[in-house]
Amino acid sequence: MSTNNITTELVKELRDATGISVMQCRKALIEAEGDMPKALAILKKTSAEIALKKADREVKDGRIVVKNSGSKTIVVALNCETDFVARNNDFINLSEALASVALKDGVEAMKTGAKEMIDPIIQKTGENITLGEAYEIDAPVVGSYVHNNKLAVIVTLEGGNTEVAKDVAMHIAAMKPEYIKKEDIDEEARKMMTEVFMKDVASVDKPEEIKKKMLEGKIATYFKEKTLLDQPFIKDGEMTVGQLLEKNKASITNVKKSSI
């Protein structure tokens, strides 16, 4: 087929089907001599080649998607090179589509077909894009919170309800506790902070017994601020997270965080 027979309408049809630039669509149609299925195959091959060339480029940005259905929660992270592409509609739609496939067909099935979905968007955006962390949580009471599409916190509870789990997830995202309960604090951490605070009280002109109590107080305050159940609840400072859970007859069974 002559290049004169590659009409604007034909190029537009291919562009509408793929979202790839007019120039690349026209080039594929010329190579395919106007055969639309062949042009689609050419663009698919080109996408894979472009993706391969960009595969070693560092991906430092991206987007996390969380989707729920009944007791099942899916978390999918999609990585790219820059925040500019992370905010691109094609990239956003891709991340949502991957999460939807994972929710419907399972994470492993999504991973199997992910490359074929990702390569055309690499071709369109010009950046390396890779599938990051992807997993499923199955629990009767689960709540999630996603902050700026960069941090996801998933909390599962025994007892309580989804809203309580979501509130705890939001609290974790905001306050970043290092421990769930005081029993989680290891001796190495206690020893290290004891050494740090001993320097603070060493120069205080007080009897040793008073200095010992000051040291214990500093250590207790430090770890209380780092422990989820002891932190004042972000939505109601009159109660701790532990008291919130107790009020709702709930206890935490798992906390999972994913970030980009």
Secondary structure, DSSP 8 states (H G I E B T S, - for coil): --GGGS-HHHHHHHHHHH---HHHHHHHHHHTTT-HHHHHHHHHHHHHHHHHHHTTS---EEEEEEEEETTEEEEEEEEES-HHHHT-HHHHHHHHHHHHHHHHH-HHHHHHHHHHHHHHHHHHH-S--EEEEEEEEE-SSEEEEEETTTEEEEEEEEES-HHHHHHHHHHHHHH--SBSSGGG--HHHHHHHHHHHHHHHHT--S-HHHHHHHHHHHHHHHHHHHBGGGSEETTEEEEEHHHHHHHTTEEEEEEEEEE-
